[in-house]
Amino acid sequence: WLKRPRSRPRPPHSSTVTPPPAALEEAMPLKQEVAEQLTGQWQVGLFEAPCKAPLPCLLGCCCMCCMAGKQRLEIIDVLGEDYVCCGGMFPCGPLGNPQDRNCAWAEACCCTGLAIAGNRFLIQTRLDRQNTACDDCILWVTCLAPLVLCICQCAGCDVPEGIEHCVHFMTITVDGCMLAQQQVEIDHVKEVGFAGANPAIVAMLPPLQQQMIGQARPMGPAAHAGMAAGAILGGAAGAGAMMGAAGAGRPAPTAMGQAAGGRHGEMGGPPMQMAMSAKGGFMNTMAPNGMPWWQYCQGIPATVDPGSGLLVGPWGECLAWAKVFEVHNPGWSSDPNFAGGPAGQVVHAALSTCPPHLRAATEQAAERLEMACGQAAFNGAPLPLIGQRA
């Protein structure tokens, strides 16, 4: 994503240089690894917004400051997060700390472009929304056109006043379309409920963003409603919602890591530090429901979620718990029962359930999930699929 400058040089011989419009600051600083995790779709495309959401679009064009401020308050209410200036995109000094929610109005009036960008950043990273190719094209043109105009003016070119007006009009129009597109998304999530951010995306975000998400108190539905939200949202966001709802009824993993059929450890002791079986490696340890992992996954082929590209289902859960086991049992590398590593044993067993032509894709999905779990464990965030902190 292009980070648009907040100011530009002004030549001494000219008094008509175009000031930096708000749209120059609206490209979100999403890192590539974060953008690659986004799979959900907007309810309304940026190009469709004037027709499908005319009233929000008109309000966004005519009074973008009011619309941006109101929208930020709605977003943090849905997410249950505290207000942080610019959505925490620029955590410098007090800008990275929670402030009074009414500061959203000051941000919207003084830094309108950043306010719109912050709204979009929060929606994309929390609700899992990726831009379409058309969205990207519109944003790039809106970003580059003012820059080209500024360069021409700095070079002493006599730019017709009509062209300047066209660029300003395009900027205002795109501002309104962005606000309308985002408003439709907020209204949709209010109807279906917010089941939490996708852990695969959270794992790729900076520490401050993960802290903001971790301390959130979403206004989302109860666990059973998360299943409905997942079905409606689709993509990785839907998968995260359904997995979160499914995990609500699972027993606590107090016996995780104990060999199947072995003696349970004391209640209240640290999880994942139980005696191991003499054979079978991690697949012979107990799943949260008390079954050995080999039995929990028996007869079920490895499944790849087409939206997130992650290994899902029982094999995905098994791999995620294997990463938890590795964190809580750092001495596993010296145990011959874990040759290849607990996670490696799970991947090997999962690949044995796949037909030859699907093994490469399944192995890549497993590697992505293992990487996401490792990153989440490192950052202290909930692991994908299981919602458990390592």
Backbone torsions as a table, in degrees:
resi	resn	phi	psi	omega
1	TRP	NA	141.4	-179.8
2	LEU	-82.8	127.9	175.7
3	LYS	-89.6	114.4	-174.5
4	ARG	-82.8	139.4	-177.2
5	PRO	-69.2	151.5	179.5
6	ARG	-90.3	-14.8	177.6
7	SER	-151.5	159.6	-179.8
8	ARG	-137.4	155.6	-178.6
9	PRO	-67.2	150.1	-179.2
10	ARG	-119.4	117.5	-176.4
11	PRO	-68.6	143.5	-176.3
12	PRO	-67.8	-23.2	-175.7
13	HIS	-89.7	1.1	-176.7
14	SER	-128.1	140.6	177.0
15	SER	-117.5	11.8	-176.4
16	THR	-120.1	17.4	179.5
17	VAL	-63.7	133.7	-177.5
18	THR	-64.5	125.6	177.5
19	PRO	-68.0	156.2	-177.9
20	PRO	-66.4	114.1	179.9
21	PRO	-71.8	164.2	-177.6
22	ALA	-61.3	-32.6	-175.5
23	ALA	-63.4	-20.4	179.8
24	LEU	-66.3	-14.4	-176.4
25	GLU	-110.2	12.5	-169.8
26	GLU	-97.7	-1.7	176.2
27	ALA	-81.6	120.9	-172.9
28	MET	-73.4	140.1	179.5
29	PRO	-78.3	57.9	177.6
30	LEU	-80.8	126.2	175.7
31	LYS	-71.6	158.3	-175.1
32	GLN	-60.3	-39.2	-178.3
33	GLU	-67.0	-27.9	175.9
34	VAL	-75.3	-45.5	-179.2
35	ALA	-60.1	-33.3	-179.4
36	GLU	-68.6	-21.2	-179.2
37	GLN	-86.3	-13.7	-177.8
38	LEU	-77.5	125.6	-178.1
39	THR	-131.5	-18.3	-177.7
40	GLY	-70.8	157.9	-177.7
41	GLN	-109.6	145.3	174.1
42	TRP	-69.4	149.3	176.8
43	GLN	-68.3	-31.4	-179.4
44	VAL	-135.0	131.3	177.4
45	GLY	-72.4	158.6	-178.9
46	LEU	-61.3	-38.8	-179.3
47	PHE	-71.8	-26.7	-177.3
48	GLU	-87.0	-13.3	-171.3
49	ALA	-55.0	-43.0	-178.6
50	PRO	-61.3	-30.8	-178.8
51	CYS	-87.7	-39.5	-174.9
52	LYS	-90.0	-19.8	177.7
53	ALA	-139.8	64.9	-173.0
54	PRO	-65.2	-39.8	-177.0
55	LEU	-67.3	-49.1	175.9
56	PRO	-61.0	-35.3	179.9
57	CYS	-65.7	-42.5	179.1
58	LEU	-65.3	-42.3	178.1
59	LEU	-64.1	-39.8	179.3
60	GLY	-65.3	-33.7	178.4
61	CYS	-75.0	-40.6	-173.5
62	CYS	-84.5	-31.8	-177.2
63	CYS	-145.5	66.5	-174.4
64	MET	-66.0	-28.6	179.1
65	CYS	-63.4	-48.0	179.8
66	CYS	-64.4	-42.3	-178.4
67	MET	-65.2	-42.4	-178.6
68	ALA	-65.6	-42.9	179.5
69	GLY	-66.0	-45.9	178.3
70	LYS	-61.6	-39.7	-178.8
71	GLN	-66.1	-39.1	179.3
72	ARG	-62.8	-42.0	179.5
73	LEU	-63.8	-38.1	177.1
74	GLU	-65.4	-40.2	-178.5
75	ILE	-63.4	-49.2	-177.2
76	ILE	-69.7	-25.0	174.3
77	ASP	-68.8	-42.2	179.1
78	VAL	-66.6	-43.9	-177.3
79	LEU	-77.5	-22.2	-177.0
80	GLY	76.4	19.2	-178.7
81	GLU	-95.8	158.6	173.5
82	ASP	-75.9	158.4	176.9
83	TYR	-75.9	125.6	172.5
84	VAL	-126.9	133.8	-175.0
85	CYS	-53.7	132.8	178.0
86	CYS	58.2	28.0	179.2
87	GLY	67.4	17.9	-179.7
88	GLY	77.6	15.4	-178.8
89	MET	-71.6	-25.5	-177.0
90	PHE	-128.4	74.8	-173.8
91	PRO	-77.1	68.9	179.5
92	CYS	-110.8	114.7	179.4
93	GLY	61.8	-131.0	-178.6
94	PRO	-67.6	-15.1	179.1
95	LEU	-67.7	-16.2	179.1
96	GLY	-99.6	4.6	-178.5
97	ASN	-109.2	149.7	176.0
98	PRO	-61.7	139.5	180.0
99	GLN	-128.0	173.7	175.6
100	ASP	-59.0	136.8	-175.0
101	ARG	-61.8	-24.5	179.1
102	ASN	-68.9	-13.2	175.6
103	CYS	-65.8	-15.6	177.4
104	ALA	-60.5	-32.3	179.2
105	TRP	-70.4	-38.3	177.2
106	ALA	-65.4	-41.8	177.4
107	GLU	-61.2	-44.2	-177.5
108	ALA	-65.2	-33.1	-178.6
109	CYS	-83.3	-39.5	-175.0
110	CYS	-87.8	-33.2	-177.4
111	CYS	-133.5	66.6	-173.0
112	THR	-60.0	-43.9	-179.5
113	GLY	-60.8	-43.0	178.7
114	LEU	-68.2	-32.8	177.9
115	ALA	-64.4	-44.6	178.0
116	ILE	-64.5	-41.9	179.0
117	ALA	-63.5	-41.4	178.8
118	GLY	-62.9	-40.4	176.8
119	ASN	-59.9	-45.3	-178.2
120	ARG	-67.3	-39.1	178.6
121	PHE	-60.9	-45.0	-180.0
122	LEU	-64.1	-41.3	-179.8
123	ILE	-66.0	-44.2	-176.4
124	GLN	-67.8	-40.4	-176.0
125	THR	-83.7	-28.4	-179.3
126	ARG	-91.4	-39.6	-176.3
127	LEU	-98.7	-2.0	178.4
128	ASP	61.1	75.6	178.4
129	ARG	-128.5	121.0	178.7
130	GLN	-101.4	149.2	176.3
131	ASN	-75.5	145.9	172.0
132	THR	-81.6	170.5	177.5
133	ALA	-61.4	-36.0	178.3
134	CYS	-66.7	-42.1	177.0
135	ASP	-58.3	-47.3	-179.5
136	ASP	-61.3	-41.4	-179.8
137	CYS	-61.6	-45.4	-180.0
138	ILE	-62.8	-43.9	-178.4
139	LEU	-66.7	-39.5	179.1
140	TRP	-65.0	-44.9	179.9
141	VAL	-62.9	-43.0	179.8
142	THR	-65.7	-28.4	178.8
143	CYS	-77.8	-43.6	-172.3
144	LEU	-81.2	-32.3	-176.7
145	ALA	-58.3	-48.3	177.3
146	PRO	-63.6	-32.9	179.1
147	LEU	-66.8	-43.1	178.0
148	VAL	-62.1	-42.4	178.6
149	LEU	-61.8	-42.5	-180.0
150	CYS	-65.6	-42.6	-179.6
151	ILE	-63.2	-41.7	178.7
152	CYS	-62.5	-41.0	180.0
153	GLN	-69.0	-38.8	178.3
154	CYS	-66.4	-30.5	179.1
155	ALA	-79.9	-0.2	177.8
156	GLY	88.7	9.4	179.6
157	CYS	-72.9	142.5	178.2
158	ASP	-87.9	91.8	-178.0
159	VAL	-81.7	124.9	179.0
160	PRO	-55.8	142.4	-178.4
161	GLU	-61.8	-31.1	179.1
162	GLY	-62.9	-36.5	178.5
163	ILE	-66.7	-40.7	177.4
164	GLU	-59.8	-43.9	179.6
165	HIS	-62.6	-38.3	179.6
166	CYS	-64.0	-41.6	179.5
167	VAL	-65.0	-44.0	178.2
168	HIS	-62.9	-41.3	-179.9
169	PHE	-64.5	-40.0	177.7
170	MET	-63.3	-41.2	179.9
171	THR	-62.1	-46.3	-179.9
172	ILE	-64.2	-40.0	179.9
173	THR	-63.4	-45.2	179.7
174	VAL	-66.1	-37.5	174.5
175	ASP	-55.2	-48.6	-179.7
176	GLY	-63.4	-39.1	179.4
177	CYS	-66.9	-39.1	178.4
178	MET	-64.3	-46.3	179.4
179	LEU	-62.6	-38.8	178.8
180	ALA	-67.1	-44.7	178.7
181	GLN	-59.2	-43.4	-179.6
182	GLN	-69.0	-35.9	-179.7
183	GLN	-66.8	-40.5	177.6
184	VAL	-60.4	-39.2	-179.7
185	GLU	-66.4	-41.9	179.2
186	ILE	-63.2	-45.1	180.0
187	ASP	-62.5	-37.0	179.4
188	HIS	-65.3	-43.9	-179.0
189	VAL	-67.9	-32.2	175.8
190	LYS	-61.7	-33.8	-179.3
191	GLU	-76.1	-44.9	-174.4
192	VAL	-91.8	-16.0	-179.2
193	GLY	93.2	155.5	179.5
194	PHE	-110.9	117.1	-175.6
195	ALA	-98.0	7.7	178.9
196	GLY	110.5	157.8	-179.7
197	ALA	-72.6	152.5	178.2
198	ASN	-67.8	121.3	-177.7
199	PRO	-57.9	-31.4	179.6
200	ALA	-64.9	-32.9	177.2
201	ILE	-77.6	-42.6	-179.5
202	VAL	-57.8	-39.0	-177.3
203	ALA	-63.2	-23.5	-177.4
204	MET	-95.6	-5.2	-177.2
205	LEU	-84.1	157.9	177.3
206	PRO	-62.7	160.9	-176.9
207	PRO	-55.3	-40.5	-179.2
208	LEU	-62.1	-42.6	179.4
209	GLN	-63.6	-40.3	178.0
210	GLN	-65.1	-37.5	177.2
211	GLN	-65.4	-41.3	178.3
212	MET	-60.6	-42.5	-179.8
213	ILE	-70.1	-41.2	-178.1
214	GLY	-64.6	-29.8	-179.4
215	GLN	-93.6	3.9	-176.8
216	ALA	-72.4	155.3	175.3
217	ARG	-127.1	78.8	-173.3
218	PRO	-59.4	150.9	175.7
219	MET	-90.1	16.8	-174.6
220	GLY	-63.2	174.2	-176.7
221	PRO	-77.1	178.1	175.8
222	ALA	-68.5	172.1	-173.8
223	ALA	-58.8	-39.3	-178.0
224	HIS	-68.6	-28.2	178.3
225	ALA	-73.7	-21.4	177.6
226	GLY	-62.1	-30.8	177.8
227	MET	-65.6	-42.4	178.6
228	ALA	-66.3	-39.9	178.9
229	ALA	-62.6	-40.8	179.8
230	GLY	-62.8	-39.8	-179.8
231	ALA	-66.4	-33.8	-178.2
232	ILE	-78.6	-43.4	-175.3
233	LEU	-70.2	-42.0	-178.2
234	GLY	71.1	179.5	177.6
235	GLY	62.5	-160.9	-178.5
236	ALA	-66.3	-32.1	178.4
237	ALA	-64.0	-41.9	178.3
238	GLY	-65.6	-40.5	178.3
239	ALA	-62.5	-42.1	179.1
240	GLY	-63.8	-38.6	179.9
241	ALA	-65.6	-44.8	-178.3
242	MET	-69.1	-38.9	179.0
243	MET	-65.6	-39.1	178.2
244	GLY	-63.9	-39.6	179.4
245	ALA	-69.2	-40.9	-179.7
246	ALA	-65.0	-35.4	-178.1
247	GLY	-72.6	-14.0	-176.4
248	ALA	-65.7	-27.7	-177.2
249	GLY	-98.9	6.1	-177.9
250	ARG	-81.5	145.9	176.7
251	PRO	-68.9	154.4	178.7
252	ALA	-65.1	141.7	-174.5
253	PRO	-81.9	53.6	-178.3
254	THR	-71.1	-22.4	-178.5
255	ALA	-108.4	12.3	-179.6
256	MET	-61.0	134.4	178.1
257	GLY	95.9	-11.4	176.6
258	GLN	-78.2	140.1	178.1
259	ALA	-62.7	141.0	179.8
260	ALA	-60.0	130.7	179.4
261	GLY	87.0	-3.9	-178.3
262	GLY	-85.2	-177.1	-178.7
263	ARG	-85.2	134.7	179.4
264	HIS	-69.7	147.5	174.8
265	GLY	-77.2	175.7	-180.0
266	GLU	-69.1	141.9	177.9
267	MET	-66.3	139.7	178.8
268	GLY	91.5	-9.9	177.0
269	GLY	-73.7	169.1	-179.1
270	PRO	-64.7	134.7	-179.2
271	PRO	-67.9	161.7	172.0
272	MET	67.7	18.1	179.5
273	GLN	-127.6	58.7	-178.9
274	MET	-110.9	169.1	179.0
275	ALA	-66.7	145.4	-176.8
276	MET	-99.8	155.1	175.1
277	SER	-72.5	154.7	179.5
278	ALA	-70.4	-14.7	179.3
279	LYS	-149.1	162.8	175.0
280	GLY	99.6	-17.8	179.1
281	GLY	59.7	-149.9	-175.0
282	PHE	-65.6	-32.0	-177.9
283	MET	-64.9	-14.7	179.1
284	ASN	-99.7	5.3	174.9
285	THR	-88.0	171.6	-171.9
286	MET	-89.0	137.6	171.6
287	ALA	-79.3	169.0	-179.5
288	PRO	-57.3	-26.8	-179.1
289	ASN	-86.4	5.4	177.6
290	GLY	92.4	-8.2	177.9
291	MET	-86.1	149.5	171.6
292	PRO	-66.6	149.1	-176.0
293	TRP	-59.6	-36.8	-178.8
294	TRP	-63.5	-33.0	178.3
295	GLN	-78.1	-36.4	179.3
296	TYR	-62.1	-35.1	-177.7
297	CYS	-98.9	-2.7	-173.6
298	GLN	-61.9	132.3	175.9
299	GLY	77.8	3.5	-179.1
300	ILE	-111.5	118.4	179.4
301	PRO	-70.1	151.5	177.0
302	ALA	-63.3	138.3	-175.1
303	THR	-123.8	138.6	177.8
304	VAL	-112.6	127.8	176.7
305	ASP	-75.8	119.0	-177.5
306	PRO	-65.6	-23.7	-179.4
307	GLY	-76.3	-52.6	-176.9
308	SER	-90.6	-19.4	-177.3
309	GLY	74.4	16.3	-178.8
310	LEU	-102.4	153.4	171.1
311	LEU	-69.1	127.2	-176.3
312	VAL	-127.3	-173.4	-179.3
313	GLY	76.0	-165.1	-178.7
314	PRO	-56.6	-37.6	179.9
315	TRP	-68.7	-35.9	176.4
316	GLY	-65.8	-42.2	176.9
317	GLU	-61.8	-42.9	-179.3
318	CYS	-60.9	-42.6	179.7
319	LEU	-66.0	-40.4	178.8
320	ALA	-63.5	-42.9	178.7
321	TRP	-68.2	-28.6	175.9
322	ALA	-64.1	-37.2	176.7
323	LYS	-67.2	-38.3	175.6
324	VAL	-61.5	-41.9	179.4
325	PHE	-60.8	-42.4	-179.1
326	GLU	-62.6	-36.7	-179.9
327	VAL	-68.2	-43.1	-176.3
328	HIS	-82.2	-12.1	-179.7
329	ASN	-130.0	73.8	-176.9
330	PRO	-63.7	-15.3	-179.8
331	GLY	-86.5	8.5	-177.3
332	TRP	-62.0	-27.9	-175.8
333	SER	-65.9	-21.9	178.9
334	SER	-93.8	0.3	179.0
335	ASP	-96.0	119.0	-178.9
336	PRO	-61.6	-19.7	178.2
337	ASN	-66.9	-18.0	-177.4
338	PHE	-112.6	34.8	176.5
339	ALA	-57.8	127.6	-176.3
340	GLY	91.3	-9.5	178.6
341	GLY	88.5	146.0	177.7
342	PRO	-54.8	-46.3	179.5
343	ALA	-64.8	-40.7	178.6
344	GLY	-62.3	-37.4	177.9
345	GLN	-65.2	-39.0	178.5
346	VAL	-64.9	-45.3	179.6
347	VAL	-61.1	-43.9	179.5
348	HIS	-60.8	-43.1	179.7
349	ALA	-67.9	-37.9	180.0
350	ALA	-65.6	-41.0	-179.0
351	LEU	-65.8	-26.8	179.9
352	SER	-69.2	-15.3	178.7
353	THR	-90.7	-5.8	-174.5
354	CYS	-98.0	145.6	169.7
355	PRO	-65.8	154.5	-174.1
356	PRO	-53.6	-37.9	-175.4
357	HIS	-74.1	-9.5	179.8
358	LEU	-108.2	-3.1	-173.8
359	ARG	-68.0	-38.5	-178.8
360	ALA	-63.5	-46.0	179.6
361	ALA	-65.1	-40.1	179.3
362	THR	-65.5	-39.3	179.1
363	GLU	-65.1	-39.2	177.0
364	GLN	-64.7	-41.0	177.9
365	ALA	-63.2	-39.4	178.1
366	ALA	-65.9	-39.4	178.8
367	GLU	-65.0	-39.0	178.1
368	ARG	-64.6	-42.5	179.1
369	LEU	-65.8	-42.2	179.5
370	GLU	-62.2	-39.9	178.9
371	MET	-66.3	-42.7	179.2
372	ALA	-64.2	-39.3	178.5
373	CYS	-66.4	-42.7	179.5
374	GLY	-62.8	-41.6	178.7
375	GLN	-66.2	-41.5	178.8
376	ALA	-63.9	-41.1	178.9
377	ALA	-64.0	-39.7	-179.9
378	PHE	-64.5	-36.8	-177.9
379	ASN	-90.5	-0.6	-179.4
380	GLY	73.7	21.3	-178.4
381	ALA	-96.5	160.4	176.2
382	PRO	-61.6	140.6	-179.7
383	LEU	-76.6	147.3	178.3
384	PRO	-57.3	151.4	176.2
385	LEU	74.2	-46.2	-173.2
386	ILE	-100.0	-18.4	179.5
387	GLY	64.8	19.1	-177.9
388	GLN	-103.9	135.7	175.0
389	ARG	-82.2	138.6	-179.2
390	ALA	-75.7	NA	NA
